[in-house]
Amino acid sequence: VTYASGDSMTPTIPNGAKIVINTKENDYTSLVSGRVYAFSVGNEMICKRAYKNLDGKLTLMSDNPDKEANPNRIIDRDCFDMLSLVGRIRMAVIDL
């Protein structure tokens, strides 16, 4: 369990929402296209919707419709190991 920071996944996961991550779903073969995952990149954790492409590449997308501020990122299969897949986000909880 951790907290979302930033608005790249708004409206699905708003800034400050508590997120529950299944850390057992943490490798390329377990990725389900269209689901939201947490990745560790350097010292930063990012949450993105992941899509497997037929050519083996992975497209990471923000749910925020502002694509200028939150562009899609395409990751080559060879570069995937440079990311650390923390796990699949299973739940987001917000305060009302």
N, C-alpha and C positions, 0 to 999 in steps of 0.2 A: 504494500500500500504506500502510495506517495501522493503528492499534489501536483496538479497541472500548473504550468507557469507559461503565460503568454496566450495569444489568441489565435494561433495558427489552426487549431482544431475546432474553433467556434463555428457553428452553434452546437456541434456534437459534444465537445468537451470544453466547457467554458473555463476561463482563467480562474484558478483557485479551487477547481473541483478536485475532490479526492478520487484517485483512480486505483483500481485493483488490477494487478498484473499477474497473469499466470506465467510464472518464470519457467515452467516445464515446456512451454511452446517457444523454444529459443534457438531454433536452427532453420536454415533455408527450406529444408524438406517439410517442415511442419507449417510453413506459411500457407494460409488460406487467402486467396486473392479477394480483395475488397474488405478485409478486416483491418482493425486498427492495432498497431504494434508500438512498443516502446523500444527505441534504439539508443545505445550509448555511442556518442561520437566525441572522442577526446574526453573532456571533463563535463560534457553536456548531455543531458538526456532529451531526446525528441520523441514526440508521438506523431505518427503518420499513418495514413491508410496505405496499405501495400498492395500492389498488383503485380503478379508474375506475368511477364510477357513471353510469347512463344519463342523468342530468341534467347531466353535465359536471363534477360535483364529484369531488373526490378524497378518499378516506378513507385516512388513515395510521393503521396499527395496530401496536402492540407485540405480540410473540409471548409476552411474559410474561403469564400468566393473571391477575395482580393488576391488574384494570382500574380499581380505585380509585386506585392509584398510577400507572398507565400507561393513561390513558383514550384512546379513539379520538379522532382529530382529523379534522374534516371541513373541507376547503379548497375554497372556491368557485373555479371556473375563473378568474374575474377576479382573485382573490388569489394564484393560483398563481405569478405573476411576482414576488411578494414573497419567495418562496423561491428558493434557488439549488439546482437539481438537480445534484449532483456527479456521480452516475452510479449504475449498477446494481452491487450487491454480488454478485460472482461466486464468492467463496470465503472461508471463514473457517477459519483454522488455529489450533489450540490446542496448548499444551504438555501432554504427558502425564507 
